[in-house]
Amino acid sequence: MAGGAATGMTAPALARFGPDRHGCREAAPEPPRTHGPQPDPAIALRIAAAGHGGRLKQRQRRGARELSERDTFERIVDLLSEAMLDDARWPETSALIDEACGTQGSLLSFGGGSSVETAEVYFARYYHRGEDRSAWQREYFRHYFPTDESIPRMVRLPDGRTVRTADLYSEDERKTSPTYNEALRRYGAQNGLTVRLDGPSGSHIVWSTADPAGADGWSSSRIDMVARMLPELRRYVRVRSAIAEAGALGATVAGLLDNTRAGIVHLDRRGRIVEANDSARALLREDDGLSDKRGALQAAWPEDDARLQNLLARALAGLVRRGASGSILIRRRLPLPRFALHVKPVTDREVDYRARDVAALVLIVDPVSRVRVAPDLVQEVLGLSPAETEIAVLLAEGRTLREIATTTGREYSTVRSHLKHMFAKLGSSRQFDVAQAVLALSSLPGTRD
């Protein structure tokens, strides 16, 4: 019989076998069996490419988001630098900070004291996404601040520690406190954050946010942005308060050279002195801890000079990255209180024709030379009423109208009305002129502390 008939297999089936060494046939390997239709290789390639493209797009979106956050942060740093001189920049600055941190609003305050009884508020800013909330601010300080249970705990917070505002109240206080249950609920701040920073001369800088915006809550990225803001806000308060004490708020970069209460130095991008006012020139000539060495600022003590040069380098880094503001204390050769030296970069929007080459502004404050003008002298010489005198003296100390309203317990509209009366009496139309008129009296006998 033929082999096919003997095995009952057809010729095609036999073809799958080959003879072994004994002449027998064994099965040849079969191609792997699959279930269902096989994908087209071209389609599979496109699917793999789409997956790779999706991951690439995710990385691109993440990179774009990080770039946007970096651009936003750098813009905030610029605005804070501008707001150090010009309070009109604060609403725009505050709105961008709120957006970057994902909060509905925030209150920045600066003051002294360790309790409600000894507390003194030097200035406060309360804005919701750029919208002025000074009415809430006045209401809080007038009606709620004296009994706010969170204040003693807040002033004891370690420097830079961020806490939930609700955690500054006990469980019972969250049920009974008028501040927590009335004020913070109305202001949308029960779920906000609070952080305390050490300010100059034992003062406190307090930043409290409103509730988080949207459904994300206080995500890790938002908390990270809040942490990045803290050193910038500290620098803003330190430099702004020094400029205010010098009576220089509202002045232009070039106009600061006319100031007589502080030393003002303009630096170019190489750190060379472009210009200095009379006070700074006199101070540098004395070489009492700080001097002009071949056109550059230099501190007498090596450790101080190293910190000074580092501070200037950070402020003048604008071509590579955003310049940073900062403050240091400079020791003198004589046994006198140290100089306070504040440096801020000058942004493009602050440059005018007279200051076109200026890259950084240096403010030198000599505590020995500070003067205070007696209110009775201001009232007598300028012919102001007691209320107008109080407002004029506070303006000369660098307070804004809203801060004066908060400090004196007056309505903002009342303070503005008093200011208009002062304008009429002094023949001026600017707050700066009123402040300068008061400061001019510091040279008269009997006005120094």
Buried (B, 14 or more C-beta within 10 A) or exposed (E): EEEEEEEEBEEEEEEEBEEEEEEEBEEEEEEEEEEEEEEEEEEEEEEEEEEEEEEEEEEEEEEEEEEEBEEBBEBBBBBBBBBBBBBEBBBBBBBBBBBBBBBBBBBBBBBBBEEBEEBEBBBBBBBBBBEBBBEBBBBBBEEBBEEBBBBEBBBEBEEEEBBEBBEBBEEEBBEEBBBBBEBBEEBBBBBBBBBBBEBBEEBBBBBBBBBBBEEEEBEEEBBEBBEBBBBBBBBBBBBBBBBBBBBBBBBBBBBBBEBBBBBBBBBBBEBBBBBBBEBBBEBBEEBBBBBBEEEBBBBBBEEBBEBBBEBBEBBBBBEEEBBBBBBBBBBBEEEEEBBBBBBBBBBEEBBEEBBEBBBBBBBBBBEEBBEEBBBEBBBEBBEBEEBBBBBBBBBBBBBBBBBBBBBBEBEBEBBBEBBEBBBEBBEBEEBBBBBBBBBBBBEEEEBEE
